[in-house]
């Protein structure tokens, strides 16, 4: 491990060193006869697999009864893989406490808001704040860490599995109630400060003592939004603290191991920035055809059902990328079991997804799983092998990706633009969206898609992050804000930064109360104007504005602005707001800010993004078709075709094609040694 661990347990991430991207797979040897394992390893070597993840759901196999550990099977699997030159990533098995443990210590189980206990029979049924479960976690992780501390084939660990999957971040049991009270006491010191911060005089919700505070359990109407926000923060912090318990044990056993965790796409209740502070790098689990259905940022078109929404997937790549890169720990290998529908991916899509991840900075792409399982809840989830052990469609794609990546030695991604993302804003706006259609991910996606449609690589960062290295910053909203955040952002602009701010910015204090002044609150002087009115119009009301002489549609949210010092760049053209300002430009110091007071449609978002990029002198492409994206990494440009038709690429005459050629097939990829802005694309549209 090359990163240093600071005194507070955080990882000081080193910049990304050049690496050869690798293909991996998730393997469950315990599901198959021992005599099959050698053949599995032979096929992995044949496919170019270099990394294998194992044991994330194996507690019942590792410790079938209390204190009786059986690790010989895992030892043997690790040895077989290691002797074949394959690195092993082991997992702590805490996502699936076995039945004997649940029976012995039922207090480990979670409770839902209505008091229902989440019983044994699935996974992720434990409580992060259960002292009993923390004891059991420490015990089993210590045993495994000690067993493999000196094993040269084990290169790192994944903690647990998908924290929060199945809505399991927020638990409402008595252990969580006690922990929430202590969390509030630590945050506010005295209950009077809590009452003032939350605003508890509304509906007589005052508290006389921290002992009165309970989780927001089932009640007659909606809970107080400040209480909900703080409970969301507390629940996320509980998972962060539980994860650190595991990372501390693992690093004590072997400080050279890397430790990571596998996050999920568009996941709403866990602050991944906080969790990642104790990891060497993040990983996440990518299932594009499933996300196109249940986490979509737009219409689930036939092509997205075959290959996914490229921007939804890449947004998560960029969210989880750290200075040390990231991994995709679970990559979709074919058809999958959990979304409403399971269309077969387009021909070559499993290869395309691996290349997309690498283009965004991934160092390893690991397919889930090696072989379709013949038992349990995931029998309809494909693997690289069919359930009879023969290669499936994904095997060929994974093999092709492994061969194409083997000769590449890549540094990190150069990102001239940052997009500010806040879990606090996500939680607050989810509690009070003020419109059935308003969704934080959707708002973020509108701005992000506009940048990616112009071929620009993006870092997704906290609003409080150091912004000085970015030519431009897009903040889809900075909803919860104080003077410190406003000063931080204003300093970036004054020193030459170019900023694009979206709607609902500066409406509330960090405690989730409205600001004492009109929005955008502490950003008013930076924006050079303020919000006079806002509305959340339904689709039945026409919404359009004029921006720079052209008419554009918007939806879901609209603000009537007043230009105090700013220049009016856009005005409403419809409804009661007609003629009123909707977009403001304001020069501040050596930089400038544009405030967009509406949720922009695709064309308006593109126009705003282009103006921002040109002010910031950021190279960009012509607007790309919805099914085509380009991504630059270390002097190479990936042309990624998520469409059903081939794409013709016009590259400079001396440009070398590293993968493919100037005709990129349907659901295919080409990699060329040329800047993205130098390419011309013809997608036949």
N, C-alpha and C positions, 0 to 999 in steps of 0.2 A: 504494500500500500504506500503510494507516494505522497498522499495527502497527510497533513498534520491534524491532530485532534486538539482543539483548544481547551482551555481550562474548564469552559462551561459545557464541554461535550460536543461542540459543533465541529463540523468538518470544514477545514480551510481548503476549498476545492482548487486544485491546480488547473491552469489552462489546458485545453485539449491538446495532447501530443499526437502527432500523426500515428494512425493505426490502420491496420487492414481490417475492414469490416468482416464479420464472421456470421455464419448461419448456424443456428442452434435448434434444439427441439426439447420439448418437455416429455419426460419418459416416466412410466409407471411400471417398473419391473415386477412389483408385487402383484400386478394384475395378470401375469402370464407365467406359464411353466418355466422352471429354471432352465430346461434344455433348449428353450427358445432364445435365451439372452445372447448367446454368442452370435447367432444369426442376425439378431437385431443390431448388434454392434458392427458386424460386417456391412450391413446395409447402410448404417449411418456413415461409415467411412466412405462407402461407394458414393453416397449422396453429397459428400463434402461437409458433413456436420462436424463442427469443432467444439461445440459447447452443449452440455446436457444439464437440464434442471430436473431435480428429483425430490421426492419425499414431502411435498407440501401438505398432503392429506393423509399422512401415514401413521399418525400417533397410535391408532389401534393396532397396527401391525408391529410398530416399534416397541410398544409396551402393552401387550395384550391383557395383562393384569398388573395391578400396582406393584412396582418395584421389580417386576420380571421383564427385563429388557431383552429383546431379540434384535440384534443389529448385524448378525452374520450375513443375512441376505443383502443388506445395504452395503456392507463391506465388500462383498463379492461383486456387486454391480459397480461400485466405485472403481474397484481394481480392473474389471473388464474394460470399462470405458477409458480409464487412465492409461492402461497398457496399450490401448489403440491410439493414443495421442489426443484423446478428447478431454477437455477440461470439464470438471464437475462443479455445478452450483447446487448446494444443498439448501433446503428450506426448513425453517422451524415449523413444526406441524401443528401450531396452535390454533389454526382456523377450524380444526375438527376435533374438539375434545371427545374422547371415546365414551361409550355408554357407562362403563364402570365408574368413570370419574364423575359424570353427571349424577349417577345414583348415589355416590358417596358424598358429593358436595353440591347439592342442587342449588345452593346460593350463587353459583357461578352463572346461572342463566339470566338472560336479559328479560326485561318486561317492556311491553308496548305501552303507549300512552293511556290506554284504557285498562291497564292492569293485567292484561293477558301475558302469561309466561310463555316465552319462546322455548318450546320443548325440543328434546332430542329427536333426530330424524332427518336433519339436513346438515347445514354447516353454518358457521358464524353465529352460533347461538350463545356465545359467552359475553359477559359484561366487562368492559375495559376497567371499571372501577371496583371490581370484586377483589378484595384482598386475597380471598381463597384462590381465585384464578391466577392472580399475579404470583402467588407462591408456587402453584403448579407449573406455571410458565417458566419461572426461573429454574425450577428443578429439572424440567425436561430439556430446556435449552442448555443448561450447564452440562448435563450428561452427554448430549450430542456434541457440543463444542469440545469437550475434553476428548471424546472418542476420535475426532477427526482433526485435532489441532496440529498434528504432525504429519498428516497425510498429504503428500505432494500433489495428489490429483484434485484435491478440493481447493478451488481458487477463491471461492466467495460464498456468500449466503444471501438468500432472500428471507426477510422476516415475514412470517405469517403468510397470508394470501388475500389480496384485494380487500384491505380494510374498508368496511362499510358496505360491501356488496349485500344486496337484499335489505337495504334500509337499516343497517345495523350500527351506524355511528351513534345514534341517539337512543339511549336506554333511559327508562323512567323508574327503575327499581329504587329500593331504599338506600342501597350503596351509592347510587348516583345522586340521590337527594342529598345525602350527607356530604358527598364530594362537591356538589354544586354550591352548597352553603359555604363551604370553605373557600371555594374558588371566588365567590362573590366577596367574602370577607377580605381575601388577599387583594382583590382588585380595587375595592372601595374603602377599606379601612373602617369606616363607620356606616351604619345603615342610613343615616341622614343623607350622606353623599349618594348612596344608591338611589334613594327616593328622589332626590333632585335630578340625578342623571337620567333616570328612567321616566320621570314625570308621573308618579304614582297617585297624584290626586285625582286623576281621571278614573271614574267608576270606583272610587274608594279603594284603591289598590295599594294603599300605604303599608309599609312594614315597620313594626316597632323593634324588631330584632332579626338578625340573620337566621335564627332558628326557625322563623316562620316561613322561610323561602322553600318552596317545593319545585320540582320540575314542572313544566307546563303539561300536566296530565289532562285527560279528557274532561272537557267542560262544556257549558251550554253554547257559548259563542266563541269568537276568536279571542286568543290570548293577547295581552299587551305586547305590542311589537318590540319594545325594548327588552322585555323579559325573554321573548323568543330569540332575539338576536344574541343576547348574552348566553342563553342556554345552548345555542348553536356554537358559539365560540368555546364554551366550556366543553361540550361534547367532542369537538375537534381536538381541543387541548388534551383531553383524556386519552384519545387514540395516539396523539403525539408522544405523551408521557409513557404509555404502554409500549410503544415502539422503541423508545429510548432504553427501557428496561432490557429489551432483547439485544439491542446493538451494544450496550455496555458489556453484557455477558460474553458476546461473541468476540469483541475486540480484546477483552481480557485474556481470552484463550489463545488468540493468534492475531496480533496487530497487523499482520500482512494481508489478511483477508480483506476483500471489499465486502461491504454490506449494502444491500439495496432493498427496495420494496416494489411490488408491482401494483401501480395505480390503475384506475379505470378511465375510460373516455367520458368527457363532459360530466365528471362526477361532482355532485353539488354540495355534499355535507362535510367534506374533509379538506382542510387547508393543506394542500400538497407542498406548498412552499415551506410550511413549518415542519412537516415530516422530513422533507429532504435535507433540512439542516443537519440531521444526524446520519446522513447517508453519504457514501462516496459519489453516487449518482443515482438518478431515478430510473425506473423502468415502468412501462405501462402495457396494457393488454388491448390489442387492436383487432377489432372485428368489424370491418367496413360495411358489409352487407347488412349486419344487424343494426349498426348505428344509423344507417340510412333510413331505418324504419322507426326506431324508438328514441333516437337522440338527434334527429335531423335538424339541420339549419335551413332546410328548404324542402322542396318537393321530392318525394321518393320516386324519381323517374326510373324507367326501365334500366337505363345505363347505371344509375346509382345502385339499383338492386343487384346488378351484376358486379360492380366494382367499387361501390361506395361513393360517398361525397368527398372528393379530394381535399376540400378545404376543412371539412369537419375533422378529418383524420390528421391533416397537417397542423391544425390548430393545437391538437393534443401533443403531437411531436414537439412543437415549439414551446408549449407550456411546460413539458417535463424535461426539456433539454437543459443541462447545467453546463458550466464551463468544462467539466470533464466528459461531456457528451451524455448519452442516454442509451438505453436498450429498449427494444420491444420484447418483453418477456413472453408474451403470448401473441402470436400472429395467426390470424385465421388461415386454416389450411385447406378449406373447401366449404361444403355446406355445414351449417351449424344448427344447434337444437333450440336455442332460447328465444329468437325473435318470432313475431307472428307468422312469418313466412320464411322459407329456406330455399330460395333459388340457388341453383348452382352458379358459382362465380364465372365470369367470362373467361374464355380460354386465355391463359397466361396471367390472370389477375393476381394469383398468389405470388408470382415473380415480381409483378409490378409493385405490389405493396412493400416487398422487401427493398426494392430500389428506392421507392418513395421515402421510406424511413431513413435509409442511408443518406439520401440527398439532404435530409433535414438534420443530419448529425448523428444518427444511430451508429454505434460501434458493433452491435450484435442484434440480429433479428432471429428470435427463437419461435418456432412454430408450435402451436398447441393443437393437437398432441401428436406423439409418434404414431400411435395406432388407435383406430376407433375401438372404443371399449365395448365389451359384451355384457356389461352389468351396470346397474345403477342409473342415475338420472341423466347421464350424458351419452346414452347409446346412439342417439341420433346426431352426435357431434363428430364430424369427420376428423381423421388423422392423416398423416402423410402415408400411412398404410391403411388398407381396408381391415375390417375385423378378422379376415382370414389370414392376414399377414402379408398379402401381396401389395405392391405399390399402388397408391391411388393417384389422382390427378395432381395433388399437391407435391408429391414426391418429385415429379419431373420438374415442377416450377422451382422448388427449393434447391434441387441439384443445379439447375441452370443459374440461379442467382448466386449460389456458392462459387461456381466456376467463374462467373463474370466479375465477382468482387475480389477474388483471390489475388489478383495482380495490382490492386489499388492500395495505395498507402495515403490516407487522407487526413489532413488537419481538420480543424473545426470549421463551423459555418460562420462566414462573415455576415453580420446582420447590421445594416445601416439604420434600421427602424425598430423602435420598441413599441409594443402595445401594452398598455397598463391594464392589469387584471387584478381584481380585488375580491377575495372570498367574502369579506364583510359586506361589500356591496351586493354580491350575489345573494347572500342570506337576507339582507334587509329588503331588497327589491322583490325577492320571492315571497316574503311575508306580506308586503303591501304593493302588489304590482299595479294596482289602480286600473287594470284592464285585463280581461281574460287572455288577451293575446300577448301582453307584454312579458318578455322573457329575457333575462340577462344574457344567457348564451346567444340568443337570437340577435340582440343588439351588438354584442361583441362580434358575432359572426358577420354581420353586415359590413363592419369596418375592416375586419380581417380579410374577408373574401375580396374586397376591393384592392387591398394591397397585393394579395397573392395573384389576382387576375392581371396584375401588372408585373409579375415575375420578381417581386421583392421578397427577400428573406427577412423574417421578423423574429425578434425575441419577445416572448411573453413574460412580463416582469411585474412585480409589485409596484404600485404607484410610488412607494417610498424608496425604490431602488435608485442607485446612482445612474442618472440619465446622461451624464456628461459625454459619454462616448457615442451617442446616437445623433445622427444628423436630423432625425425627425422622430416625434413621439405622437402616437395616437392614444387617446384616453376615451374609450366609448362612453364612459361616464365616470365621474368621481363623486359619487352620490353622498357618501358619508365623509365629511371633511372638517378639519379644523385649521387654525391659522398656520400651524407647522407644516401641514401638507401643502397648503396654498403657497407658502413662502418657498417650499422646496421646488414646486413646479414653476413658480415665477422666476426663481433664480436660474433654472434651466433656460427659460425663454430669454431672460435679460442677457445671458451670456452667449446668445446666438442660436439657441435651439428653435426649431420650428414645431409648433404644437397644434394638433387638431383635437378639440374637445367636443364630446357628444352631449346629448340632452340629460336632464335630471341631475346635472352636476351641482354640487354644493347645496342641495336641498336640506340635508340633515347634518346634525352633529354626530360624532362617533357613537353616542349613546342612543341614537335612533329617534331623537326629537328634532322637529323642525328648527332650522337656524333662527336666531332672533331677527335677522334681516332677510330681505327677499333673495331668492336664488339668483345667481350662483353663490350666494353667501360670501365666504372669504375669497372667492375667485373674482369678485365683481370688478375690482380695479384691474386685474389681469385681463379680463374679458373686455373691459371697457363698456359694459352695459349690464342690464339685469332683466329678469323675467317678470313681465307684467301679469300674464295669465298662462295657464296650461290647460290642455284638454287631452282626453284619450278617446279619439273618435273611432266608432266602429266602421266596418267596411262599407256600410250603406252611405256614409258621408264621404263625399269626394274630398281628397286632400292633395293639394299640389302647391308648388312654390316656384318662383322664378329665381334662378341662381345664375349670375353672370350672363343674363340675356336668354337663357334657355329654361324651358318648363320641365320640372321634375316631379315625380310622385313621391310621397312619403306615406307612412302608415303608423298606427298604434299610439304614437305620442307626438304632440305638437305644442310648442311654446310661442307665445307672443312676446317678442323682445323689445326692449327700449335701448337705443344706442346712446349711451352717455358720452363716451369719447370715441367709440369704435366707428368704423365705416360699415354701413349696411351693405352686405354682399348678396343677400337673398331676402325676398319678401313673399309672404303668403299670397296666393292667388285665388283661394277658394274660401267659402264659409264666412263665419263671423270674423275670422282673423284677416280677411282679405286686405292687402295693403300694408299690413304690419310686418316689421322685421322678423325674419326667421333665422338668418345666418349673419354673424358679425365677424369682421376682420379687425385686428388691433395690433399695431406694431408696438413692441415693448422692448426697450433697450436695443440690443443687436439682433433680436429675434422677433417672432410674430406668432400670434395665436388666432385660430379660426374657431369660433363657437357655433356649432350646429345645433339648433334647438329642436330638432325633430329626429325621429327614427328614420334614417334615409332609406329609400328604395335603392336597388342595385345601381341605377344610372347616376343618382345623386351621390351615392357613396363613391363611385368611380371618379366623378368630377372633383369631389373634395379631395380624394386621395391624390389625383394627378396634380392638382394645384399645390398640395403639400409637398409632394416629391420634387416638383420643379423648383419650388422655393428653396428646398433643402439641397438641391443639386444631387439628388439620388437617381442614378441610372435606372431605367425601367423599360419594359417592353411595350409594344402596342397591347391593347386590351385583348386578353386571351379568350378563346371560346370556353364555355363553362366546363367542358370535358377535358381540357388540356391545361396542364400546369408545367412550369419550368422551375428548377431550383438549382442554385449554384452552391458548390462546395469545393474549395481548394483548387480553383482554376478549371473545374469541369462543370458543365451544365447538363442536368438530367431533363429530358423531354418526356413527360409522363402523360400517356394517353389513356384517359378513363372513359373513352367513347367507343362506340361500336364501329367506327369508320377509321381508316388509316389517316395519318397526318403527314403531310409533306413538309420538310424542314429546309429552309434556305439558310445555309451556314456559310461563313467566310470560306473562300476557296482553299485556304491552307489549313483549315481546321481538321484535326484528326478525330475520327469516331472511335471511341474506346469500347462502346457497346452499341451494336446495331448500326444503322446507317440513316440516311436522310429520309427514308420512308419508315415511319413508326407505325406498326400495325395496331389494329384494335386491341385495347387492353395491354398495350406493349410499352416498351421503353427504349429510348436511345440516349447515349451519353456521349457528349462531344466536348472537345477541349476548346471552348470559345465562350465569351461572355454571353449571358442570356439576352442582354439588350441588343446583341449583334445578330440575333436569329430572326428569321421570318417564318411564319407558320401558316400553312393552308390546311384547315381541317375540313374543307369541303362545305362550309356553311355559307 
